[in-house]
Amino acid sequence: DGRWPGDPQLVPALTLRSDLPGKLYEAGVCVFNRESSRESLIINVRDPGPAVWGEQATAAACKARDEDDESFAYPVTKALEVLQQKCKDRLTVFVNYPNLREAQVMAVADDSYVFTLQEERRKQFRFLKAVQTEEDSELFFSNAEMAQERALKGNRAVGTGGVDIGEVLVMLKVRPLQRMEVDIASGSARQVFSDTETWVPYQLVCYNNTARDPRFEPRKAMDPADRFPANSKIMCLQKVGYGLVGTVVGHED
């Protein structure tokens, strides 16, 4: 469970019901594009707890809940603000459980309010509160119902489904990581997030990925000796259709 980079995770990612973490019953989980008629082991997931958010973020969420008991989304934004202070230049979470994928947070919403992330100054953000219109509120309920069903029955893909997330009260709008953009000259790499925004239920949002995939981590410019160690295999690309392979034997300034 999350031992190797990119591994599916359970305990670090989700908060299970302490009284009934799992149950075996006929839930109609979709397997190979068909709903299963047999029993499936369904895990029961609920609101994120201290093990997922961390102590500081959980304390901020509890304080916000006491300040504003009308909005379910407001405490989540306060927890995210604490988490953003740790990552400094951006606010990202991990979605698409169980195969976690980094995503940039754009907004947090419930059926009454939406909190949109705005950049105040460079690398500093805050959430701006707005009232949901009747149309937006109906869209929220539609997305929440769809997310609840997909979590339980699956998204017509192997490895999805089998998760009972209960009632969806809060959703996050995110832009998933699309690709890495590598500078050929320096070896630096930056994350490029998708332009397509999607809503995900906050019960399935992970804030602490213990098995991050190093291939999708941003990196600064690298020294040639570190980028191409001695005895490593390399490929030298020339014009289209031509090139050669070789072995690094040394480095010169």
ABEGO torsion letter per residue (X at the ends): XGABBGBBBAAAABBBBAABABBBBBAGBBBGGBBBABBBBBBBBBBBBAAAAEAAAAAAAAAAAAABAABAAAAAAAAAAAAAAAAGABBBBBBGOABBBBBBBABBBBAABBBBBBBABBGBBBBBBBBBBAAAAAAAAAAAAAAAAAAAAEAGBBGBEGBBAEBBABBBBBBBBABBBBBAAAGBBBBBBBABBBBBBAAABBABBABBBAAABBBBBBBAAAABBBGBBBBBBBBBGBEBBBBBAEBBX
